[in-house]
Amino acid sequence: MKKILLLSTLLTASVHAQDAAAEMAKKLQNPLANIKAVMTDNAVGFNTGSTEDTSFNFQLQPVYAIDFEEQGFTFIPRGVIPILGIEPGANLPILEDGRPASSKSTWGLGDSIFQAFVAPHSDNKLKWGLGPQLSLPTSTDRLLQGPGWGAGFAAIITREITTDISFAGILGNHWGFDGNYNTMTIQPMVYYNIEAVPGLAIAYNATVAADWSAPSEDRWTVPLGLTLSRAFDIGDGNGLEVSAGPYYNVSRPNGAADWQFRFGINFLFP
């Protein structure tokens, strides 16, 4: 009898953990969710710059949403803190200019961006959020400089298409106050959650960028690929998600990676 009770308890705990993992995965897939998290969005770019070597773009993204239930909206501040390793001649949308071919390999911080979204509460399946963004001159090297002091806007839309398929998109444009940085980013996210393995999803999640300051032939970066992600319940309301996948840049400026490996490690807090 005791063995049966123990087995029943273990099975119940396993089912609960799987349900929690599936719920956490959906929260992390929704940029308008009322969550507290530390997320990363990382890309290893291959065949970049004049040396056709590997460049790195790691981004730390803290999120701390605050729900104003009586006022009917959620306030979602987010940060984007880039840690870069750039080869000579490499070109990334986050940089003000492509690196000079005569430069050295450079590691350090890029310019950080602070975003603040306001998302009205809604019973509709289609939800939205809108807000400003401000960039700060945090780069540790001139070769890693982005917009410096600058500002822009960003908008988010999300929609649950079915119980297993969801869509989200982030659209923004940012300008540097010195007039040398003007870049649009579009981040479409389409997730298919695999019901048989709670917390497991296949997705397209990458950033399309247009550098309006560049010549037309060097303007667009368009990645095409897939990501595999898995969320885990690690207890006491905490969650962990890992993701990875290859992307080929079907359109890219001179000096940009021809393909990239994207991965993320996200932590969700109660």
C-alpha positions as CSV (number, residue, x, y, z in Angstrom):
1,M,0.0,0.0,0.0
2,K,2.8,2.4,0.9
3,K,4.5,1.7,-2.4
4,I,1.3,2.5,-4.3
5,L,0.9,5.8,-2.4
6,L,4.6,6.7,-3.1
7,L,4.2,5.9,-6.8
8,S,0.9,7.9,-6.9
9,T,2.7,10.9,-5.2
10,L,5.6,10.7,-7.7
11,L,3.3,10.5,-10.7
12,T,1.3,13.5,-9.4
13,A,4.5,15.5,-8.8
14,S,5.7,14.6,-12.3
15,V,2.5,15.7,-14.0
16,H,2.5,19.0,-12.0
17,A,6.1,19.7,-13.0
18,Q,5.2,19.0,-16.7
19,D,2.2,21.3,-16.5
20,A,4.3,24.0,-14.9
21,A,7.0,23.7,-17.5
22,A,4.4,24.1,-20.3
23,E,3.0,27.1,-18.7
24,M,6.4,28.7,-18.1
25,A,7.3,28.1,-21.8
26,K,4.2,30.0,-22.9
27,K,5.0,32.9,-20.6
28,L,8.6,33.2,-21.9
29,Q,7.3,33.1,-25.5
30,N,5.1,36.1,-24.8
31,P,6.9,39.4,-24.6
32,L,3.8,41.0,-23.0
33,A,3.6,38.4,-20.2
34,N,3.5,39.6,-16.6
35,I,6.8,38.0,-15.6
36,K,10.1,38.7,-13.9
37,A,13.0,37.1,-15.8
38,V,16.6,37.4,-17.0
39,M,16.8,36.4,-20.6
40,T,19.7,36.1,-23.1
41,D,19.6,36.3,-26.9
42,N,23.0,35.2,-28.3
43,A,24.3,34.8,-31.8
44,V,27.6,33.3,-33.0
45,G,28.2,34.7,-36.5
46,F,30.4,32.7,-38.9
47,N,32.5,34.0,-41.8
48,T,32.3,37.6,-40.7
49,G,34.4,40.6,-41.7
50,S,37.6,40.8,-43.8
51,T,39.1,37.8,-42.0
52,E,36.0,35.6,-42.5
53,D,36.3,34.7,-38.8
54,T,33.7,34.3,-36.0
55,S,32.1,37.2,-34.3
56,F,29.9,37.1,-31.2
57,N,26.8,39.1,-30.1
58,F,25.6,38.1,-26.6
59,Q,22.7,40.1,-25.1
60,L,21.6,40.1,-21.5
61,Q,17.9,41.1,-21.3
62,P,16.4,41.6,-17.8
63,V,12.6,42.0,-17.7
64,Y,10.5,43.1,-14.7
65,A,6.8,43.5,-15.5
66,I,4.5,45.3,-13.1
67,D,0.8,44.7,-13.3
68,F,-1.6,47.7,-12.7
69,E,-4.8,45.7,-12.3
70,E,-7.1,48.5,-11.3
71,Q,-5.7,50.8,-14.0
72,G,-6.1,48.0,-16.6
73,F,-2.6,47.7,-18.0
74,T,0.8,46.1,-17.5
75,F,4.0,48.1,-17.5
76,I,7.0,46.1,-18.9
77,P,10.5,47.6,-18.6
78,R,13.2,45.6,-20.4
79,G,16.9,46.1,-20.9
80,V,19.2,45.0,-23.7
81,I,22.9,44.9,-22.6
82,P,25.2,43.7,-25.5
83,I,28.5,41.9,-24.9
84,L,30.3,41.8,-28.2
85,G,33.3,40.1,-29.8
86,I,33.8,41.6,-33.2
87,E,36.3,40.7,-35.9
88,P,38.0,43.3,-38.3
89,G,35.6,44.4,-41.0
90,A,32.5,42.7,-39.3
91,N,29.1,44.3,-39.7
92,L,26.3,44.0,-37.1
93,P,23.0,46.0,-37.0
94,I,23.7,46.9,-33.4
95,L,26.9,48.8,-34.4
96,E,27.0,52.4,-35.7
97,D,29.4,51.4,-38.5
98,G,30.9,48.3,-39.9
99,R,34.3,47.7,-38.3
100,P,37.4,48.8,-40.3
101,A,39.1,46.0,-42.1
102,S,42.4,47.1,-40.5
103,S,41.0,47.0,-36.9
104,K,41.7,44.3,-34.4
105,S,39.5,41.7,-32.8
106,T,37.6,43.6,-30.1
107,W,35.7,42.3,-27.0
108,G,33.6,44.4,-24.6
109,L,30.3,46.0,-24.0
110,G,28.2,47.7,-26.7
111,D,25.7,50.5,-26.2
112,S,22.7,49.4,-24.0
113,I,19.1,50.0,-24.7
114,F,16.2,50.5,-22.2
115,Q,12.7,49.8,-23.3
116,A,9.4,50.4,-21.5
117,F,6.1,49.0,-22.8
118,V,2.6,49.7,-21.8
119,A,0.2,46.8,-22.6
120,P,-3.5,47.3,-22.0
121,H,-5.4,44.4,-20.5
122,S,-7.7,42.8,-23.1
123,D,-9.8,39.6,-23.5
124,N,-9.0,39.6,-27.2
125,K,-6.6,37.0,-28.5
126,L,-4.7,39.8,-30.2
127,K,-2.8,41.9,-27.7
128,W,-0.5,44.8,-28.1
129,G,2.0,47.0,-26.2
130,L,3.8,50.2,-27.1
131,G,6.5,52.3,-25.6
132,P,9.7,54.3,-26.0
133,Q,13.3,53.1,-25.9
134,L,16.4,54.9,-24.9
135,S,20.0,54.0,-25.7
136,L,22.9,54.7,-23.3
137,P,26.6,55.1,-24.4
138,T,28.0,52.1,-22.4
139,S,30.4,50.8,-25.1
140,T,33.8,50.1,-23.8
141,D,35.6,50.6,-27.1
142,R,35.0,53.0,-30.0
143,L,34.9,49.9,-32.3
144,L,31.9,48.6,-30.4
145,Q,29.9,51.8,-30.5
146,G,26.3,51.7,-31.4
147,P,23.8,54.6,-31.3
148,G,25.4,56.1,-28.2
149,W,22.8,58.5,-26.7
150,G,19.7,57.9,-28.8
151,A,16.0,57.1,-28.7
152,G,13.2,55.4,-30.6
153,F,10.0,53.5,-30.2
154,A,9.0,49.8,-30.1
155,A,5.7,48.0,-30.5
156,I,4.7,44.5,-29.6
157,I,1.8,42.3,-30.9
158,T,0.9,38.8,-29.7
159,R,-1.7,36.3,-30.7
160,E,-2.5,32.8,-29.6
161,I,-3.5,31.1,-32.9
162,T,-4.3,27.7,-31.4
163,T,-3.5,26.1,-28.0
164,D,-0.2,24.9,-29.5
165,I,0.7,27.7,-31.9
166,S,1.4,31.3,-30.9
167,F,2.8,34.4,-32.7
168,A,4.5,37.5,-31.3
169,G,6.3,40.3,-33.0
170,I,8.4,43.3,-31.9
171,L,8.9,46.2,-34.2
172,G,11.1,49.1,-33.4
173,N,13.2,51.9,-34.9
174,H,16.1,53.7,-33.2
175,W,18.0,56.9,-33.9
176,G,21.3,58.1,-32.5
177,F,21.3,61.7,-31.4
178,D,24.5,62.3,-33.4
179,G,22.6,61.5,-36.6
180,N,24.8,58.5,-37.7
181,Y,22.5,55.7,-36.4
182,N,19.1,54.9,-37.9
183,T,18.1,51.2,-37.7
184,M,14.8,49.4,-37.8
185,T,14.5,45.9,-36.2
186,I,11.7,43.4,-36.6
187,Q,11.6,40.3,-34.4
188,P,8.9,37.8,-35.5
189,M,8.4,34.9,-33.2
190,V,6.3,31.9,-34.2
191,Y,6.2,29.0,-31.7
192,Y,4.8,25.5,-32.1
193,N,4.5,23.9,-28.6
194,I,4.8,20.1,-28.7
195,E,2.0,18.8,-26.5
196,A,3.6,15.3,-26.1
197,V,6.7,16.9,-24.4
198,P,5.5,19.7,-22.2
199,G,7.8,22.7,-22.4
200,L,9.3,21.7,-25.8
201,A,8.8,24.0,-28.7
202,I,10.0,24.5,-32.3
203,A,10.2,28.2,-33.4
204,Y,11.3,30.9,-35.7
205,N,12.8,33.5,-33.5
206,A,15.4,35.9,-35.0
207,T,15.8,39.6,-35.7
208,V,15.4,41.2,-39.2
209,A,17.2,44.5,-39.4
210,A,17.4,47.4,-41.8
211,D,20.2,50.0,-41.5
212,W,18.6,53.1,-43.1
213,S,22.0,54.9,-43.0
214,A,23.7,52.3,-45.2
215,P,23.6,52.0,-49.0
216,S,20.7,50.0,-50.3
217,E,22.8,46.9,-51.1
218,D,24.1,46.8,-47.5
219,R,20.9,47.7,-45.7
220,W,19.1,44.4,-44.8
221,T,19.9,41.5,-42.6
222,V,17.4,38.7,-42.9
223,P,18.0,35.4,-41.1
224,L,16.1,32.2,-42.0
225,G,16.2,29.1,-39.7
226,L,14.6,27.3,-36.8
227,T,15.1,27.2,-33.0
228,L,14.4,24.3,-30.6
229,S,13.6,25.3,-27.0
230,R,12.8,23.5,-23.8
231,A,11.5,24.9,-20.5
232,F,11.9,23.3,-17.2
233,D,10.2,23.8,-13.8
234,I,13.1,24.0,-11.3
235,G,10.9,24.4,-8.2
236,D,9.3,27.1,-6.1
237,G,7.9,28.9,-9.1
238,N,11.3,29.3,-10.8
239,G,11.9,28.2,-14.4
240,L,14.7,27.6,-16.8
241,E,14.5,27.6,-20.6
242,V,17.3,26.7,-23.1
243,S,17.1,27.2,-26.8
244,A,19.3,26.8,-29.8
245,G,19.2,26.8,-33.6
246,P,21.0,27.6,-36.9
247,Y,20.0,30.6,-39.1
248,Y,21.3,31.5,-42.6
249,N,21.3,35.2,-43.5
250,V,19.6,35.1,-46.9
251,S,20.2,38.9,-47.1
252,R,23.2,40.5,-45.4
253,P,25.4,43.6,-45.7
254,N,29.1,43.4,-46.6
255,G,31.0,42.0,-43.6
256,A,28.0,40.4,-42.0
257,A,27.9,36.7,-41.1
258,D,26.7,34.4,-43.9
259,W,25.1,32.2,-41.2
260,Q,24.8,32.2,-37.4
261,F,24.1,29.9,-34.5
262,R,21.6,31.4,-32.1
263,F,21.1,30.2,-28.5
264,G,19.5,31.4,-25.3
265,I,19.3,30.7,-21.6
266,N,16.4,32.2,-19.8
267,F,15.5,32.3,-16.1
268,L,12.0,32.9,-14.9
269,F,11.3,34.0,-11.3
270,P,8.2,33.8,-9.2
